Amino acid sequence: MVRNRKQQTRTNATPGFGCEIKDDTELGIATLIAEDEEGHYLPIGSVVSINEGREIALDDLRCRMRLLERGTDPGFCPYCYRIWARGLDGFQVAATILAIEV
């Protein structure tokens, strides 16, 4: 059986999205959210791709680490960063980046 292009796209689609989400896929306007281990969250900023989200998460974590090294309270200790983007049924998590992997 030969599949057409539409069928292939659907089978490769990321759950909750109409297409496959890769690191460089343009997400429109997505939001990067930092979360701690207790489930508290802090919006960090808007991103257009997972790659940009990783860069901003790395910068955010570096800034917080510098504050700790200076003896200042960073105010929030991220466990992970999540990138939320508009999916088929509203906003969905497009990617999760663990702080230890940044």
DSSP file (Angstrom, degrees, kcal/mol; ACC not computed):
  #  RESIDUE AA STRUCTURE BP1 BP2  ACC     N-H-->O    O-->H-N    N-H-->O    O-->H-N    TCO  KAPPA ALPHA  PHI   PSI    X-CA   Y-CA   Z-CA
    1    1 A M              0   0    0      0, 0.0     2,-0.5     0, 0.0     0, 0.0   0.000 360.0 360.0 360.0 128.8    0.0    0.0    0.0
    2    2 A V        -     0   0    0      0, 0.0     2,-0.4     0, 0.0     0, 0.0  -0.783 360.0-147.2 -93.1 130.2    1.4    3.4   -1.0
    3    3 A R        -     0   0    0     -2,-0.5     2,-0.1     2,-0.0     0, 0.0  -0.752   9.7-133.7 -96.7 142.9    0.8    6.2    1.4
    4    4 A N     >  -     0   0    0     -2,-0.4     4,-1.8     1,-0.1     3,-0.3  -0.419  32.8 -97.6 -86.7 172.5    0.4    9.7    0.3
    5    5 A R  H  > S+     0   0    0      1,-0.2     4,-2.2     2,-0.2     5,-0.2   0.855 120.8  55.8 -60.3 -39.0    2.2   12.7    1.9
    6    6 A K  H  > S+     0   0    0      1,-0.2     4,-2.0     2,-0.2    -1,-0.2   0.904 107.4  48.9 -62.1 -42.4   -0.8   13.6    4.2
    7    7 A Q  H  > S+     0   0    0     -3,-0.3     4,-1.9     1,-0.2    -1,-0.2   0.894 110.4  51.2 -65.7 -39.7   -0.9   10.1    5.7
    8    8 A Q  H  X S+     0   0    0     -4,-1.8     4,-1.5     1,-0.2    -1,-0.2   0.901 108.3  52.0 -63.9 -40.6    2.8   10.1    6.4
    9    9 A T  H  X S+     0   0    0     -4,-2.2     4,-0.5     1,-0.2    -1,-0.2   0.917 109.0  50.5 -61.9 -43.0    2.7   13.5    8.1
   10   10 A R  H >< S+     0   0    0     -4,-2.0     3,-0.7     1,-0.2    -1,-0.2   0.886 109.3  49.6 -64.6 -38.9   -0.1   12.3   10.4
   11   11 A T  H 3< S+     0   0    0     -4,-1.9    -1,-0.2     1,-0.2    -2,-0.2   0.787 114.4  45.6 -72.4 -25.0    1.8    9.1   11.4
   12   12 A N  H 3< S+     0   0    0     -4,-1.5    -1,-0.2    -3,-0.2    -2,-0.2   0.439  87.7 123.4 -92.9  -0.8    4.9   11.2   12.2
   13   13 A A    <<  -     0   0    0     -3,-0.7     7,-0.3    -4,-0.5     5,-0.1  -0.306  68.3-115.5 -66.1 141.8    3.0   13.8   14.1
   14   14 A T    >   -     0   0    0      5,-2.0     3,-2.6     1,-0.1     5,-0.2  -0.585  47.9 -90.8 -70.3 134.9    4.0   14.6   17.7
   15   15 A P  T 3  S+     0   0    0      0, 0.0    -1,-0.1     0, 0.0     3,-0.1  -0.230 114.9  18.6 -52.3 130.3    1.1   13.7   20.0
   16   16 A G  T 3  S+     0   0    0      1,-0.3    72,-2.9    -3,-0.1    73,-0.5   0.323 114.9  84.4  91.1  -7.0   -1.2   16.7   20.5
   17   17 A F  S <  S-     0   0    0     -3,-2.6    -1,-0.3    70,-0.2    70,-0.1  -0.870  77.3-129.5-126.7 159.2    0.1   18.5   17.4
   18   18 A G  S    S+     0   0    0     -2,-0.3     2,-0.3    -3,-0.1    -5,-0.1   0.466  91.3  30.3 -86.5  -2.0   -0.7   18.3   13.7
   19   19 A C  S    S-     0   0    0     -5,-0.2    -5,-2.0    -7,-0.1     2,-0.5  -0.900  97.3 -80.2-145.0 172.8    3.0   17.8   12.7
   20   20 A E        -     0   0    0     -7,-0.3     2,-0.7    -2,-0.3    -7,-0.1  -0.677  42.6-140.7 -78.8 127.3    6.2   16.4   13.9
   21   21 A I        +     0   0    0     -2,-0.5     2,-0.2    73,-0.1    -1,-0.0  -0.814  27.8 174.2 -93.4 115.0    7.9   18.8   16.4
   22   22 A K    >   -     0   0    0     -2,-0.7     3,-1.3    -8,-0.0    28,-0.5  -0.613  48.5 -92.5-110.3 174.7   11.6   18.9   15.9
   23   23 A D  T 3  S+     0   0    0      1,-0.3    28,-2.4    -2,-0.2    27,-0.5   0.810 126.3  37.2 -58.7 -32.2   14.2   21.1   17.6
   24   24 A D  T 3  S+     0   0    0     26,-0.2    -1,-0.3    25,-0.2     2,-0.2   0.306  84.0 127.0-106.2   9.3   14.1   23.7   14.8
   25   25 A T    <   -     0   0    0     -3,-1.3     2,-0.5     1,-0.1    25,-0.3  -0.485  66.5-118.8 -66.2 130.7   10.3   23.5   14.0
   26   26 A E        -     0   0    0     -2,-0.2    23,-0.2     1,-0.1     3,-0.1  -0.618  29.0-172.9 -74.7 121.7    8.8   27.0   14.1
   27   27 A L        -     0   0    0     21,-3.2     2,-0.5    -2,-0.5    59,-0.4   0.334  30.8-127.9 -97.1   5.0    6.2   26.9   16.9
   28   28 A G  S    S-     0   0    0     20,-0.4     2,-0.7    57,-0.1    -1,-0.4  -0.725  78.8 -13.5  77.8-130.1    4.6   30.3   16.3
   29   29 A I  S    S+     0   0    0     -2,-0.5    57,-0.3    -3,-0.1     2,-0.2  -0.912  81.9 173.6-107.6 108.5    4.7   32.0   19.7
   30   30 A A  E     -A   47   0A   0     17,-2.8    17,-2.5    -2,-0.7     2,-0.4  -0.695  24.4-127.4-108.2 163.7    5.5   29.4   22.4
   31   31 A T  E     -AB  46  84A   0     53,-2.6    53,-2.8    -2,-0.2     2,-0.6  -0.948   7.0-144.9-119.3 132.3    6.1   30.0   26.0
   32   32 A L  E     -AB  45  83A   0     13,-3.4    12,-3.1    -2,-0.4    13,-1.3  -0.842  22.5-173.9 -93.5 123.9    9.1   28.8   28.1
   33   33 A I  E     -AB  43  82A   0     49,-2.8    49,-3.1    -2,-0.6     2,-0.4  -0.971  15.3-146.5-121.9 131.0    8.1   28.0   31.7
   34   34 A A  E     -AB  42  81A   0      8,-2.8     8,-2.5    -2,-0.4     2,-0.4  -0.799  18.8-168.6 -92.6 138.5   10.5   27.0   34.5
   35   35 A E  E     -AB  41  80A   0     45,-3.0    44,-3.7    -2,-0.4    45,-2.0  -0.974   9.6-147.0-127.6 143.0    9.1   24.5   37.0
   36   36 A D    >   -     0   0    0      4,-2.2     3,-1.5    -2,-0.4     6,-0.0  -0.442  39.3 -93.8 -96.4 179.5   10.5   23.4   40.4
   37   37 A E  T 3  S+     0   0    0     40,-0.4    -1,-0.0     1,-0.3    -2,-0.0   0.712 122.9  56.8 -67.8 -20.4   10.2   20.0   41.9
   38   38 A E  T 3  S-     0   0    0      2,-0.1    -1,-0.3     0, 0.0     3,-0.1   0.455 120.7-103.0 -90.9  -1.1    7.1   20.9   43.9
   39   39 A G  S <  S+     0   0    0     -3,-1.5    -2,-0.1     1,-0.3     2,-0.1   0.443  74.1 140.3  94.6   0.3    5.2   22.0   40.7
   40   40 A H        -     0   0    0      1,-0.0    -4,-2.2     2,-0.0    -1,-0.3  -0.474  35.5-157.7 -70.9 150.6    5.5   25.7   41.1
   41   41 A Y  E     -A   35   0A   0     -6,-0.2    -6,-0.2    -2,-0.1    -8,-0.0  -0.925  18.8-165.1-134.9 158.2    6.1   27.5   37.9
   42   42 A L  E     -A   34   0A   0     -8,-2.5    -8,-2.8    -2,-0.3     2,-0.2  -0.951  25.1-127.5-142.6 116.8    7.6   30.7   36.6
   43   43 A P  E     -A   33   0A   0      0, 0.0   -10,-0.2     0, 0.0     3,-0.1  -0.467  25.4-179.0 -64.4 132.7    7.1   32.1   33.0
   44   44 A I  E     -     0   0A   0    -12,-3.1     2,-0.3     1,-0.3   -11,-0.2   0.829  47.4 -71.7-101.3 -45.2   10.5   32.9   31.5
   45   45 A G  E     -A   32   0A   0    -13,-1.3   -13,-3.4     2,-0.0    -1,-0.3  -0.980  50.9 -61.9 170.4-179.3    9.7   34.2   28.1
   46   46 A S  E     -A   31   0A   0     -2,-0.3     2,-0.3   -15,-0.2   -15,-0.2  -0.703  44.3-179.1 -92.1 143.5    8.4   33.6   24.5
   47   47 A V  E     -A   30   0A   0    -17,-2.5   -17,-2.8    -2,-0.3     3,-0.1  -0.932  25.9-153.4-136.5 159.6   10.3   31.3   22.1
   48   48 A V  S    S+     0   0    0     -2,-0.3   -21,-3.2     1,-0.2   -20,-0.4   0.532  79.0  16.7-110.9 -10.6    9.8   30.3   18.5
   49   49 A S  S  > S-     0   0    0    -23,-0.2     4,-2.0   -22,-0.1    -1,-0.2  -0.966  75.7-108.4-152.8 166.7   11.5   26.9   18.6
   50   50 A I  H  > S+     0   0    0    -28,-0.5     4,-2.4   -27,-0.5     5,-0.2   0.886 118.5  56.8 -66.1 -38.2   12.8   24.2   21.0
   51   51 A N  H  > S+     0   0    0    -28,-2.4     4,-2.0     1,-0.2    -1,-0.2   0.929 108.4  45.9 -58.4 -45.6   16.4   25.3   20.1
   52   52 A E  H  > S+     0   0    0    -29,-0.3     4,-2.4     1,-0.2     5,-0.2   0.890 110.1  55.1 -65.3 -37.7   15.7   28.8   21.2
   53   53 A G  H  X S+     0   0    0     -4,-2.0     4,-2.5     1,-0.2    -2,-0.2   0.900 107.0  50.1 -60.1 -41.7   14.0   27.5   24.3
   54   54 A R  H  X S+     0   0    0     -4,-2.4     4,-2.6     2,-0.2    -1,-0.2   0.916 110.3  50.3 -62.5 -43.5   17.1   25.6   25.2
   55   55 A E  H  X S+     0   0    0     -4,-2.0     4,-2.2     1,-0.2    -2,-0.2   0.923 113.9  43.8 -61.1 -45.4   19.3   28.7   24.7
   56   56 A I  H  X S+     0   0    0     -4,-2.4     4,-2.6     2,-0.2    -1,-0.2   0.880 112.7  52.2 -70.2 -37.3   17.1   30.8   26.9
   57   57 A A  H  X S+     0   0    0     -4,-2.5     4,-2.6    -5,-0.2    -2,-0.2   0.915 109.9  49.6 -63.0 -42.5   16.8   28.1   29.6
   58   58 A L  H  X S+     0   0    0     -4,-2.6     4,-2.5     2,-0.2    -2,-0.2   0.921 112.0  47.8 -61.3 -45.0   20.6   27.8   29.7
   59   59 A D  H  X S+     0   0    0     -4,-2.2     4,-2.3     2,-0.2    -2,-0.2   0.916 112.0  49.9 -62.9 -43.6   20.9   31.6   30.1
   60   60 A D  H  X S+     0   0    0     -4,-2.6     4,-2.0     1,-0.2    -2,-0.2   0.923 112.4  47.1 -60.5 -45.3   18.3   31.6   32.8
   61   61 A L  H  X S+     0   0    0     -4,-2.6     4,-2.4     2,-0.2    -2,-0.2   0.896 110.5  52.3 -66.1 -40.1   20.0   28.8   34.7
   62   62 A R  H  X S+     0   0    0     -4,-2.5     4,-2.4     2,-0.2    -1,-0.2   0.918 109.0  50.2 -60.9 -43.5   23.4   30.4   34.4
   63   63 A C  H  X S+     0   0    0     -4,-2.3     4,-1.8     1,-0.2    -1,-0.2   0.911 111.5  48.0 -61.6 -42.2   22.1   33.7   35.8
   64   64 A R  H  X S+     0   0    0     -4,-2.0     4,-1.9     1,-0.2    -1,-0.2   0.879 111.0  51.1 -66.4 -37.8   20.6   31.9   38.7
   65   65 A M  H  X S+     0   0    0     -4,-2.4     4,-2.5     2,-0.2    -2,-0.2   0.887 107.5  53.2 -66.6 -39.0   23.8   29.9   39.4
   66   66 A R  H  X S+     0   0    0     -4,-2.4     4,-1.6     1,-0.2    -1,-0.2   0.901 107.4  51.6 -61.9 -40.4   25.8   33.2   39.3
   67   67 A L  H  <>S+     0   0    0     -4,-1.8     5,-2.8     1,-0.2     4,-0.3   0.915 110.1  49.2 -62.0 -42.5   23.5   34.6   42.0
   68   68 A L  H ><5S+     0   0    0     -4,-1.9     3,-1.5     1,-0.2    -2,-0.2   0.915 108.1  53.5 -62.3 -42.9   24.0   31.5   44.1
   69   69 A E  H 3<5S+     0   0    0     -4,-2.5    -1,-0.2     1,-0.3    -2,-0.2   0.814 108.1  50.9 -62.3 -30.6   27.8   31.8   43.7
   70   70 A R  T 3<5S-     0   0    0     -4,-1.6    -1,-0.3    -5,-0.2    -2,-0.2   0.480 121.3-108.7 -84.1  -3.6   27.6   35.4   45.0
   71   71 A G  T < 5S+     0   0    0     -3,-1.5     2,-0.3    -4,-0.3    -3,-0.2   0.632  76.7 132.4  85.5  14.0   25.6   34.3   48.0
   72   72 A T      < -     0   0    0     -5,-2.8    -1,-0.3    -6,-0.2    -2,-0.1  -0.760  63.9-111.0 -99.4 145.2   22.4   35.9   46.7
   73   73 A D        -     0   0    0     -2,-0.3    -5,-0.1     1,-0.2    -1,-0.0  -0.627  18.6-155.2 -74.4 122.0   19.0   34.1   46.7
   74   74 A P        -     0   0    0      0, 0.0    -1,-0.2     0, 0.0    -9,-0.1   0.646  27.2-135.7 -74.2 -12.1   18.0   33.3   43.1
   75   75 A G  S    S+     0   0    0    -11,-0.1     2,-0.3     2,-0.0    -2,-0.1   0.103  78.1  42.3  85.6 -24.2   14.4   33.2   44.2
   76   76 A F        -     0   0    0      2,-0.0   -41,-0.0   -12,-0.0   -34,-0.0  -0.963  62.8-154.2-157.3 134.6   13.5   30.1   42.2
   77   77 A C        -     0   0    0     -2,-0.3   -40,-0.4   -43,-0.0     2,-0.1  -0.882  22.8-145.3-115.3  99.4   15.3   26.8   41.6
   78   78 A P        -     0   0    0      0, 0.0   -42,-0.3     0, 0.0     3,-0.1  -0.379  21.7-178.6 -68.7 136.7   14.2   25.2   38.3
   79   79 A Y  S    S-     0   0    0    -44,-3.7    20,-2.6     1,-0.4    21,-0.4   0.748  75.0  -8.5 -94.2 -39.0   13.9   21.4   38.0
   80   80 A C  E     -BC  35  98A   0    -45,-2.0   -45,-3.0    18,-0.3     2,-0.4  -0.967  59.6-131.9-151.6 166.3   12.9   21.6   34.4
   81   81 A Y  E     -BC  34  97A   0     16,-3.0    16,-3.5    -2,-0.3     2,-0.4  -0.981  21.3-161.2-121.2 136.0   11.8   24.0   31.7
   82   82 A R  E     -BC  33  96A   0    -49,-3.1   -49,-2.8    -2,-0.4     2,-0.7  -0.953  10.0-146.5-120.7 139.7    8.8   23.3   29.5
   83   83 A I  E     -BC  32  95A   0     12,-2.7    11,-3.4    -2,-0.4    12,-1.1  -0.919  16.6-162.1-105.0 116.6    7.9   24.8   26.2
   84   84 A W  E     +BC  31  93A   0    -53,-2.8   -53,-2.6    -2,-0.7     2,-0.3  -0.851  15.5 169.2-101.1 130.9    4.2   25.2   25.7
   85   85 A A  E     - C   0  92A   0      7,-2.6     7,-3.0    -2,-0.5     2,-0.4  -0.941  43.5 -87.9-137.5 159.4    2.8   25.8   22.2
   86   86 A R  E     + C   0  91A   0    -59,-0.4     5,-0.3    -2,-0.3     2,-0.1  -0.542  54.0 173.9 -70.8 123.0   -0.6   25.8   20.6
   87   87 A G  E >   - C   0  90A   0      3,-3.3     3,-0.9    -2,-0.4   -70,-0.2  -0.254  50.1 -70.4-111.0-159.3   -1.5   22.3   19.6
   88   88 A L  T 3  S+     0   0    0    -72,-2.9   -71,-0.1     1,-0.3     3,-0.1   0.847 131.6  31.1 -67.4 -35.3   -4.7   20.6   18.2
   89   89 A D  T 3  S-     0   0    0    -73,-0.5    -1,-0.3     1,-0.4     2,-0.2  -0.244 129.0 -73.3-118.3  43.8   -6.7   21.0   21.4
   90   90 A G  E <  S-C   87   0A   0     -3,-0.9    -3,-3.3   -74,-0.1    -1,-0.4  -0.626  95.3  -3.3  98.2-161.5   -5.2   24.2   22.9
   91   91 A F  E     +C   86   0A   0     -5,-0.3     2,-0.3    -2,-0.2    -5,-0.2  -0.472  67.5 176.5 -74.5 135.9   -1.8   24.6   24.5
   92   92 A Q  E     -C   85   0A   0     -7,-3.0    -7,-2.6    -2,-0.2     2,-0.7  -0.891  39.6 -96.5-132.0 158.6    0.3   21.5   24.8
   93   93 A V  E     -C   84   0A   0     -2,-0.3    -9,-0.3    -9,-0.2     3,-0.1  -0.720  35.2-178.4 -78.4 117.3    3.8   20.8   26.1
   94   94 A A  E     -     0   0A   0    -11,-3.4     2,-0.3    -2,-0.7    -1,-0.2   0.754  67.2  -1.8 -86.7 -28.1    6.0   20.7   23.0
   95   95 A A  E     -C   83   0A   0    -12,-1.1   -12,-2.7     2,-0.0     2,-0.4  -0.981  54.5-148.9-161.8 149.2    9.2   19.9   24.9
   96   96 A T  E     -C   82   0A   0     -2,-0.3     2,-0.5   -14,-0.2   -14,-0.2  -0.995  13.9-168.0-122.4 128.9   10.6   19.3   28.4
   97   97 A I  E     -C   81   0A   0    -16,-3.5   -16,-3.0    -2,-0.4     2,-0.2  -0.964  16.0-139.8-119.3 114.8   14.2   20.2   29.2
   98   98 A L  E >>  -C   80   0A   0     -2,-0.5     3,-1.4   -18,-0.2     4,-0.6  -0.514  15.1-130.1 -72.7 140.8   15.6   19.0   32.5
   99   99 A A  G >4 S+     0   0    0    -20,-2.6     3,-0.9     1,-0.3   -19,-0.1   0.840 108.0  57.4 -60.8 -33.9   17.8   21.6   34.3
  100  100 A I  G 34 S+     0   0    0    -21,-0.4    -1,-0.3     1,-0.2   -20,-0.1   0.679 106.2  51.1 -72.5 -15.0   20.5   19.0   34.7
  101  101 A E  G <4        0   0    0     -3,-1.4    -1,-0.2     1,-0.2    -2,-0.2   0.513 360.0 360.0 -96.1  -7.4   20.6   18.5   30.9
  102  102 A V    <<        0   0    0     -3,-0.9    -1,-0.2    -4,-0.6    -2,-0.1   0.491 360.0 360.0 -77.1 360.0   20.9   22.2   30.1
